[in-house]
Amino acid sequence: MKLSADLQALSKRLGHRFERPELLVRAVTHSSRAGVNRDDNQRLEFLGDRVLGLVMAEALLAEDKSAREGQLAPRFNALVRKETCADVAREIALGDSLKLGRSEMMSGGRRKQALLGDAMEAVIAAVYLDGGFDSAKTMVLRLWGKRIGSVEDDARDAKTSLQEWAQARGMPPPTYDEISRDGPDHAPRFVICAKLENGQSAEAQAGSKRQAEQAAAKALLAALERTAS
């Protein structure tokens, strides 16, 4: 089986040459496009999630040999969550190669966080089945890159901290409004405004809504700290 031009390009971005190209085809096939002769990526997604988890667990232990389990757990969760997988998928333009049904394609499926995250996990499984654990590990470590070393910042949940701040003062939870979305589908930029009932607010931008919301919450917390000091 020969890969199409777009999947050959994806294979190069992954840094893995497939001996069994059908695995990559399955990894990018959403259930909306599956059929009698075409399997979807759901089973690969299940496996890829576990492979990613093992790679990240090993990487975190190697990165910080003195970290306790209580410190490692939130870092691990930040690295393997669906949002992070989707961010990595956007960086390698995985959405451009997704095989979607017409309805899913018309509703912007190539940009959907859940679909991108699932497909990224499926691709990890495809590399694992094609080349073994070492091949999958090499790819994941390269694609996740600096995230592993800087995960401490991502592991701090600013939205939860801001909500707790508001609740402690008898306020309802903060709201998060999307101010704008710019950029191409594979590299969007979201501007989000975090706002409290008392009118205090802060804006931030990032490559995904989740990251922008976290950044806005962090900015608002910093502003509240400056006001209090």
Secondary structure, DSSP 8 states (H G I E B T S, - for coil): ----HHHHHHHHHHT---SSHHHHHHHTB-TTT-BTTB--SHHHHHHHHHHHHHHHHHHHHHH-TT--HHHHHHHHHHHHSHHHHHHHHHHTTGGGG-B--HHHHHTTGGG-HHHHHHHHHHHHHHHHHHH-HHHHHHHHHHHHGGGTTTHHHHHS-HHHHHHHHHHHTT----EEEEEEEES-TTS-EEEEEEE-TTS-EEEEEESSHHHHHHHHHHHHHHHHHHHH-
